Amino acid sequence: MTTNALRQKIAEYIHFADEKKVKAIYNLLEENINQKREIWTKEFTLEMNKRASDIETNKVKPKNKTQVINKATSLIRKINNGK
């Protein structure tokens, strides 16, 4: 079963579950739900700085807006199709 299918089944289950079950599920997941999702970690920042430097020094050729949109669209389609 794909991740999207699992999410849909879980969401549907929670939607129709009684209050006691919803609270129990929330209690199981509360710590994860409340964790701050910080992507700007030291490693991420270093990687972004390296990529910017590579572009500025012409080590790599940057992608244009159309290329980025096409690649992102392709990846989204693959994810949604469960590939």
C-alpha atoms as an extended CHARMM CRD file, in Angstrom:
* protein
*
        83  EXT
         1         1  MET       CA              0.0000000000        0.0000000000        0.0000000000  PROA      1               0.0000000000
         2         2  THR       CA              1.3750000000        3.4170000000       -0.9180000000  PROA      2               0.0000000000
         3         3  THR       CA              2.0580000000        6.1200000000        1.6340000000  PROA      3               0.0000000000
         4         4  ASN       CA             -0.7350000000        8.2380000000        0.1780000000  PROA      4               0.0000000000
         5         5  ALA       CA             -3.1730000000        5.3440000000        0.4960000000  PROA      5               0.0000000000
         6         6  LEU       CA             -2.0990000000        4.8110000000        4.1080000000  PROA      6               0.0000000000
         7         7  ARG       CA             -2.5690000000        8.4990000000        4.8810000000  PROA      7               0.0000000000
         8         8  GLN       CA             -6.0220000000        8.4230000000        3.3470000000  PROA      8               0.0000000000
         9         9  LYS       CA             -7.0520000000        5.3400000000        5.3340000000  PROA      9               0.0000000000
        10        10  ILE       CA             -5.7450000000        6.8220000000        8.5880000000  PROA      10              0.0000000000
        11        11  ALA       CA             -7.4750000000       10.1640000000        7.9400000000  PROA      11              0.0000000000
        12        12  GLU       CA            -10.7380000000        8.3930000000        7.1450000000  PROA      12              0.0000000000
        13        13  TYR       CA            -10.4540000000        6.2490000000       10.2600000000  PROA      13              0.0000000000
        14        14  ILE       CA             -9.8000000000        9.2700000000       12.4760000000  PROA      14              0.0000000000
        15        15  HSD       CA            -12.6270000000       11.2150000000       10.8410000000  PROA      15              0.0000000000
        16        16  PHE       CA            -15.1790000000        8.5820000000       11.8970000000  PROA      16              0.0000000000
        17        17  ALA       CA            -13.5560000000        7.4030000000       15.1470000000  PROA      17              0.0000000000
        18        18  ASP       CA            -15.1770000000        8.1650000000       18.4630000000  PROA      18              0.0000000000
        19        19  GLU       CA            -13.7210000000       10.8410000000       20.7320000000  PROA      19              0.0000000000
        20        20  LYS       CA            -11.9420000000        8.3530000000       23.0030000000  PROA      20              0.0000000000
        21        21  LYS       CA            -10.0650000000        6.7650000000       20.0980000000  PROA      21              0.0000000000
        22        22  VAL       CA             -9.0910000000       10.1390000000       18.5950000000  PROA      22              0.0000000000
        23        23  LYS       CA             -7.6810000000       11.2630000000       21.9480000000  PROA      23              0.0000000000
        24        24  ALA       CA             -5.7690000000        7.9910000000       22.3200000000  PROA      24              0.0000000000
        25        25  ILE       CA             -4.2680000000        8.3420000000       18.8350000000  PROA      25              0.0000000000
        26        26  TYR       CA             -3.3230000000       11.9470000000       19.5420000000  PROA      26              0.0000000000
        27        27  ASN       CA             -1.6580000000       10.9670000000       22.8150000000  PROA      27              0.0000000000
        28        28  LEU       CA              0.4320000000        8.3990000000       20.9500000000  PROA      28              0.0000000000
        29        29  LEU       CA              1.5460000000       10.9770000000       18.3890000000  PROA      29              0.0000000000
        30        30  GLU       CA              1.5690000000       14.1620000000       20.4790000000  PROA      30              0.0000000000
        31        31  GLU       CA              5.3380000000       14.4100000000       20.8990000000  PROA      31              0.0000000000
        32        32  ASN       CA              5.9230000000       14.0280000000       17.1550000000  PROA      32              0.0000000000
        33        33  ILE       CA              3.1210000000       16.4330000000       16.2870000000  PROA      33              0.0000000000
        34        34  ASN       CA              4.4990000000       19.1220000000       18.5880000000  PROA      34              0.0000000000
        35        35  GLN       CA              8.1280000000       18.7850000000       17.5360000000  PROA      35              0.0000000000
        36        36  LYS       CA              9.4450000000       21.8080000000       15.6990000000  PROA      36              0.0000000000
        37        37  ARG       CA             10.1760000000       20.9080000000       12.0980000000  PROA      37              0.0000000000
        38        38  GLU       CA             13.2970000000       22.9150000000       11.5490000000  PROA      38              0.0000000000
        39        39  ILE       CA             14.9220000000       22.3980000000        8.1580000000  PROA      39              0.0000000000
        40        40  TRP       CA             17.5550000000       25.0980000000        8.5770000000  PROA      40              0.0000000000
        41        41  THR       CA             19.9500000000       22.7980000000       10.3930000000  PROA      41              0.0000000000
        42        42  LYS       CA             23.6780000000       23.4390000000       10.3310000000  PROA      42              0.0000000000
        43        43  GLU       CA             24.1280000000       20.7080000000        7.7000000000  PROA      43              0.0000000000
        44        44  PHE       CA             21.3270000000       22.0860000000        5.5030000000  PROA      44              0.0000000000
        45        45  THR       CA             22.7200000000       25.6200000000        5.7090000000  PROA      45              0.0000000000
        46        46  LEU       CA             26.2190000000       24.4140000000        4.8000000000  PROA      46              0.0000000000
        47        47  GLU       CA             24.8250000000       22.5100000000        1.8050000000  PROA      47              0.0000000000
        48        48  MET       CA             22.8520000000       25.5430000000        0.5750000000  PROA      48              0.0000000000
        49        49  ASN       CA             25.9260000000       27.7650000000        0.9540000000  PROA      49              0.0000000000
        50        50  LYS       CA             28.0270000000       25.2320000000       -1.0020000000  PROA      50              0.0000000000
        51        51  ARG       CA             25.4540000000       25.1000000000       -3.7950000000  PROA      51              0.0000000000
        52        52  ALA       CA             25.2700000000       28.8930000000       -3.9890000000  PROA      52              0.0000000000
        53        53  SER       CA             29.0660000000       29.0830000000       -4.1060000000  PROA      53              0.0000000000
        54        54  ASP       CA             29.1910000000       26.4330000000       -6.8570000000  PROA      54              0.0000000000
        55        55  ILE       CA             26.7690000000       28.4940000000       -8.9570000000  PROA      55              0.0000000000
        56        56  GLU       CA             28.5820000000       31.7790000000       -8.3010000000  PROA      56              0.0000000000
        57        57  THR       CA             31.9700000000       30.2810000000       -9.2590000000  PROA      57              0.0000000000
        58        58  ASN       CA             30.4970000000       28.5680000000      -12.3530000000  PROA      58              0.0000000000
        59        59  LYS       CA             31.2690000000       25.0630000000      -11.0620000000  PROA      59              0.0000000000
        60        60  VAL       CA             27.7070000000       24.1420000000      -11.9580000000  PROA      60              0.0000000000
        61        61  LYS       CA             25.1920000000       25.6670000000      -14.3120000000  PROA      61              0.0000000000
        62        62  PRO       CA             22.0190000000       26.7270000000      -12.5020000000  PROA      62              0.0000000000
        63        63  LYS       CA             18.6190000000       25.4990000000      -13.6620000000  PROA      63              0.0000000000
        64        64  ASN       CA             16.1420000000       28.0160000000      -14.9950000000  PROA      64              0.0000000000
        65        65  LYS       CA             12.6100000000       28.4020000000      -13.6220000000  PROA      65              0.0000000000
        66        66  THR       CA             11.0350000000       26.1860000000      -16.2980000000  PROA      66              0.0000000000
        67        67  GLN       CA             13.5230000000       23.3750000000      -15.6530000000  PROA      67              0.0000000000
        68        68  VAL       CA             12.8740000000       23.5020000000      -11.9110000000  PROA      68              0.0000000000
        69        69  ILE       CA              9.0890000000       23.4970000000      -12.3840000000  PROA      69              0.0000000000
        70        70  ASN       CA              9.2600000000       20.5850000000      -14.8490000000  PROA      70              0.0000000000
        71        71  LYS       CA             11.4610000000       18.5370000000      -12.5190000000  PROA      71              0.0000000000
        72        72  ALA       CA              9.2570000000       19.2670000000       -9.4990000000  PROA      72              0.0000000000
        73        73  THR       CA              6.1180000000       18.3880000000      -11.4500000000  PROA      73              0.0000000000
        74        74  SER       CA              7.6930000000       15.1200000000      -12.5840000000  PROA      74              0.0000000000
        75        75  LEU       CA              8.6610000000       14.1920000000       -9.0210000000  PROA      75              0.0000000000
        76        76  ILE       CA              5.1950000000       15.0440000000       -7.6920000000  PROA      76              0.0000000000
        77        77  ARG       CA              3.6030000000       12.8360000000      -10.3560000000  PROA      77              0.0000000000
        78        78  LYS       CA              5.8830000000        9.9420000000       -9.3760000000  PROA      78              0.0000000000
        79        79  ILE       CA              5.0210000000       10.3730000000       -5.7050000000  PROA      79              0.0000000000
        80        80  ASN       CA              1.2870000000       10.5700000000       -6.3880000000  PROA      80              0.0000000000
        81        81  ASN       CA              1.4280000000        7.4620000000       -8.5680000000  PROA      81              0.0000000000
        82        82  GLY       CA              3.1570000000        5.5170000000       -5.8040000000  PROA      82              0.0000000000
        83        83  LYS       CA              6.3700000000        5.0090000000       -7.7570000000  PROA      83              0.0000000000
